[in-house]
Amino acid sequence: MKLSDQAIGVLMMALQKSLLEQADIVPLMKQLNFAQMDNNQLLVENPPDIKVGIPVAPSSAKTKVSEVEAPSFVYGQGNSSDA
């Protein structure tokens, strides 16, 4: 049995989130529910929502950089790309 591309992506995003927030990854990993697909790969049934703040460049040197909230990316919603 192997991880699906979706499951690998979920694990990588969870790792990235824990590194960025300097938080323990174990509680997030314990919440994940896996299911076996027909092709014998594992799928994450409940991928976590991960929100990313995107820094906005200042219009002048006197302006501070602010953050805007980007839309959440949800795995497995038909937005796949093989590129």
C-alpha positions in Angstrom: 0.0 0.0 0.0 1.3 3.5 -0.9 0.3 7.1 -0.3 -1.7 8.8 -3.1 -0.4 12.1 -4.5 -3.2 13.8 -2.5 -2.1 12.1 0.8 1.6 13.1 0.1 0.4 16.7 -0.5 -1.6 16.8 2.7 1.4 15.5 4.7 3.8 18.0 3.1 1.4 20.9 3.8 1.0 19.7 7.4 4.8 19.7 7.7 5.1 23.1 6.2 2.4 24.5 8.5 4.1 23.0 11.6 7.4 24.5 10.5 6.0 27.9 9.8 4.0 28.0 13.1 6.8 26.3 15.0 4.2 23.9 16.3 4.2 20.2 16.9 2.9 18.2 13.9 1.7 15.2 15.9 -1.8 16.6 16.9 -2.5 17.4 13.3 -1.3 14.0 12.1 -3.5 12.2 14.7 -6.6 14.0 13.3 -6.1 12.7 9.8 -8.5 9.9 8.6 -7.2 7.7 5.8 -9.1 5.5 3.4 -7.9 2.9 1.0 -8.7 3.7 -2.7 -9.4 1.0 -5.4 -5.8 1.3 -6.6 -4.5 0.3 -3.1 -3.3 3.9 -2.3 -4.2 5.8 0.8 -6.4 8.9 0.6 -6.8 11.5 3.4 -10.6 11.9 4.0 -10.3 15.1 6.1 -7.4 17.2 4.9 -6.9 20.3 7.1 -7.6 23.8 5.9 -4.4 25.7 5.6 -4.6 29.5 5.3 -1.6 31.4 4.0 -1.0 35.1 4.5 0.4 36.7 1.3 2.6 39.8 2.0 1.7 42.8 -0.1 4.5 45.0 -1.4 4.5 48.6 -0.1 3.6 51.3 -2.6 6.3 53.6 -1.1 9.2 53.3 1.4 7.0 54.9 4.1 4.3 52.3 3.9 4.4 49.1 6.0 3.9 45.7 4.5 0.6 44.2 5.4 -0.9 40.7 4.9 -4.1 39.7 3.1 -5.7 36.3 3.7 -5.6 34.0 0.6 -8.4 31.6 -0.1 -8.0 28.2 1.4 -6.8 25.4 -0.9 -8.7 22.2 -0.4 -7.3 18.9 -1.7 -9.4 16.5 -3.6 -11.9 19.1 -5.0 -11.2 18.4 -8.7 -8.5 21.0 -9.0 -5.7 18.6 -9.9 -2.9 19.2 -12.3 -0.2 16.8 -13.6 2.2 19.6 -14.3 
